[in-house]
Amino acid sequence: MLRIVIIIAGCLSLALGVIGIFIPVLPTTPFLLLASYLFLKSSMRLRNWLMNHKYLGSYIQNFQIHKAIPLKVKISSVALLWVTILTSAFLFVDKTWLRLILIGIAIAVSLHILSYKTLKKE
């Protein structure tokens, strides 16, 4: 029963990580790393599938091995973050204090993403 709960938690974490690719405020890397860990503890088949996935596998491996993010991913993440936050702040929010909070979140997330080393191509 515990194994099934861990697999479900891994699938949920994976889903949140994938959603985080498209929603900049939701972190992608921590959820993908958590999914990898949970699958390691519950299902080697799922972990192998995740680690060998065409898109997500290299993303996880690069981060686990190098603790770095490719330049292209950094640029696209920060750009999408700012487009989304600014669009939300100025088209859908009418309170100045809420706009400032959204911009503060964007600054903090940008600094977090940019704080990681840039993965150099090998």
N, C-alpha and C positions, 0 to 999 in steps of 0.2 A: 504494500500500500504506500509506504514512504517513497519508494522508487517512482511510482506513478505521480505522486505529488511533486517530486523534484523535476520530473519530465515536464509536467504542466507548467511549473514555475519557469523552467528553461524556455519553453515555447512562448510563454507570456513575455519573458525578457527579450527573446529574439524579436517578437512582434513589436515591442516598444522600441527596440534598437532600429528596426527597419523604418518604423514611423518617424523616428528621430532623424532619419536621412532627409525627410521632406519637411519636418517641422523643426526649425532651427533651435528653439528654446529647449526641446527635449534632447537630452544627450544620447548620442548614438553609441560611442565607444564603451562606456560603462555597461550598458545593457547587453551589448554583444559579448563583452568579456564575461559578464555574469552568466549569460546563456552558455558560453563555452565551458565555464567551470561547472555549471549545473549538469550539463550533458556529460561531462567527464565523470561526475559522481553517479550518474544514473543510466546512461546509454552511450556506449562507445560508438555505436552505429550512428546516432545523431551527432555526436561530437565529430566523428570523421566526416560526416556529410557537411557539417558547418565549416570545419577547417579546410575542406577541399572545395567549398562553394566558389563558383567562378568570380563573384564579386566580393562577398563578405569574408571569405577565407583569407585572402591576402591582406585585407584590411586588419583583421584580428592578428594575424601572424606578424605583420609589420609592427603593430603596436606592442605586442608581447615581447618580441625580440629586440627591437630598436628603441622602444619608447618614443617613437617619432611618427609624425603625420606627413604624408606627401604634400608638396607645395600646392599642387592642383586641388587637393582636398581642402587644404587650409583656405585657399582663395575662394573656392566655391562655397564653403561653409560660411565664412564670414560675410561674403556678398549676399548670399541667400538670407542669412540672419538679418542683415540690415534692411534689405528690401522688405522682408516680412514685417519686421518691427516698425519701420517707418510707415509702411502702408497701414498697418493696424493703428498706430498712434495718431495718424493724421486723417484717416478716412473713417475710422470706426469709434474713436474715443473722443469725447468732448471735454473731458476734465484734464486740466493742465497737470495736476499732481500725478494722475495716472500715466500721462504721456511721459513725464519725467521718470517714473518707475520703469516703464518699458524701455526707455533709452538707457537707463542705468543697468538694466538686465542685459541689454545688447552690449554695452561696454564691458561688463563683467564676463560674459560668455566669450566675447571676442578676445579679451586678454587671456582667458583660460586656453582657448584654442591656440592662440599665438605663442603661449608660454612653452608649448611642446617643441622639441627639436624638429627641424624639417628633415624629412627622409630624403637622403641623396640617392639618386639612381645608381645601381651597382652595375 
